[in-house]
Amino acid sequence: MDLPTSAAKPIAVLPAARSASVAAPLAAAVAASWLCLAGPALAQTTVTRSETVPAGKQARLVIVPNLKKDCSSGPMPEIKVVTPPKSGSLITKAGKLKTPAKYRCPNKDAEVQAIFYQPNSGYTGSDGVVVEIKNSDGEVEKRDIRITVDKAGDKAKDEKKNGTDL
């Protein structure tokens, strides 16, 4: 049995002006649905803190171990400088350390990434740096570090962070 053939007929014809007004929101909805399928965005927190650095001395600003939340080893953390300092320079170092007894994973050997700040020669005053840190669990944290370069630092407070050691 042969079925009759006919030319395809549109179900409805919209006037040109109306079809454009329907097409734009439809296109936006389709694009938005693709964004939803792309996966969840990583939540990012911003931590702001202040550091005092003695003039002419190098001080550690950030140190991040390669430990996951469950204290197992993970990939090395990634540190990205978003805003560099205006009156000094940053030095990155990698190494291996034992975590402090009060850390969430106490006395654990870990690979670490660190950033040190070195003020320009003779500089005293305010400076700052913003870094993004992606930890071993893949979480991203932004750190806004406000730096005061002081002529005389508090030795007892600054002794642990000053210097070039991790």
C-alpha positions in Angstrom: 0.0 0.0 0.0 1.3 3.4 -1.0 0.9 6.3 1.4 0.2 9.6 -0.1 3.1 12.0 0.0 2.8 15.7 0.6 5.1 18.6 1.1 5.9 19.4 4.7 3.7 22.1 6.1 4.6 24.2 9.1 2.4 23.7 12.2 2.3 27.4 12.8 3.7 30.4 11.2 4.8 33.3 13.4 5.1 36.8 12.0 8.7 37.9 11.6 8.7 40.4 14.5 7.1 37.9 16.9 9.5 35.0 15.9 12.5 37.2 16.7 11.1 38.1 20.1 10.5 34.4 20.9 13.8 33.2 19.5 16.0 35.4 21.7 14.6 34.1 25.0 14.5 30.6 23.7 18.2 30.8 22.7 19.0 32.2 26.1 17.2 29.4 27.8 19.0 26.8 25.7 22.4 28.4 26.5 21.6 28.5 30.2 20.7 24.8 30.2 24.1 24.1 28.7 25.8 26.0 31.6 23.9 23.9 34.1 25.2 20.7 32.4 28.8 22.0 32.6 29.0 21.1 36.3 29.0 23.0 39.5 31.2 26.0 39.9 33.9 25.7 42.6 33.0 27.7 45.6 35.7 30.3 46.4 36.2 31.9 49.7 38.3 35.1 50.3 40.4 35.4 53.4 41.8 38.8 54.3 44.6 39.1 56.8 47.5 41.4 57.8 51.2 40.7 58.1 54.0 42.8 59.5 57.4 42.3 57.8 60.6 43.9 59.1 62.3 46.2 56.5 65.0 44.4 54.6 63.9 40.9 55.7 62.1 38.1 53.9 58.9 36.7 55.5 56.7 33.7 54.7 53.2 34.8 53.7 51.6 31.5 52.7 52.4 27.8 53.2 50.2 25.1 51.9 50.7 21.3 52.3 49.6 18.6 49.8 47.2 17.0 52.3 43.6 16.3 51.6 40.8 16.8 54.2 41.2 13.1 55.2 45.0 13.7 55.8 46.0 11.5 52.8 48.6 12.9 50.3 47.2 14.6 47.3 48.5 16.7 44.3 50.7 19.7 45.0 48.7 22.8 45.8 48.6 25.5 43.1 49.4 29.1 44.0 48.5 31.8 41.5 49.5 35.4 42.1 46.4 37.6 41.2 47.8 40.9 42.4 51.6 41.2 42.9 53.1 43.5 45.5 54.0 47.1 44.4 56.9 47.6 46.7 58.5 44.2 47.0 58.8 40.8 45.3 57.4 37.3 45.9 59.6 34.2 46.1 58.0 30.7 45.7 59.5 27.6 47.3 58.6 24.0 47.5 59.8 21.4 50.0 58.9 18.8 52.6 57.9 19.5 56.2 56.3 17.8 59.1 52.9 19.5 60.0 52.7 21.2 63.4 51.1 19.3 66.3 48.1 21.7 66.3 47.4 21.3 62.6 44.3 19.4 61.5 46.6 16.5 60.4 49.2 16.7 63.2 52.9 15.6 62.8 52.4 14.4 59.2 55.2 14.6 56.6 53.9 16.6 53.6 55.1 18.3 50.5 54.5 22.0 50.7 54.3 25.1 48.5 55.2 28.5 50.1 55.3 32.2 49.1 57.7 34.6 50.7 57.6 38.4 50.5 60.8 40.5 50.2 60.3 44.3 50.5 62.3 46.5 48.2 65.6 47.8 49.7 65.0 50.7 52.1 61.2 50.5 51.8 58.9 50.9 54.7 55.1 51.4 54.5 52.1 49.5 53.2 52.0 46.8 50.5 49.7 44.0 49.6 49.3 40.9 47.5 46.4 38.7 46.4 46.9 35.0 45.7 44.6 32.2 44.8 45.3 28.8 46.3 43.9 25.5 44.9 44.4 22.9 47.6 44.8 19.2 47.2 41.0 18.7 47.4 40.6 21.1 44.4 39.0 23.9 46.5 40.1 27.4 45.6 40.7 30.1 48.3 41.6 33.7 47.6 43.9 35.3 50.1 44.1 39.1 50.3 47.3 39.8 52.4 47.8 43.3 53.6 51.5 43.9 54.4 53.1 46.5 56.7 56.8 46.8 56.2 58.1 48.1 59.5 61.5 49.4 60.6 61.5 47.3 63.7 59.5 44.1 63.8 58.3 42.3 67.0 61.1 39.7 67.2 59.2 37.1 69.2 56.1 37.2 66.9 58.0 37.4 63.6 60.8 35.0 64.3 59.0 31.9 63.0 58.0 33.4 59.7 61.1 35.6 59.0 63.9 34.2 57.0 64.1 32.0 54.0 63.3 28.6 55.5 60.0 26.9 54.9 
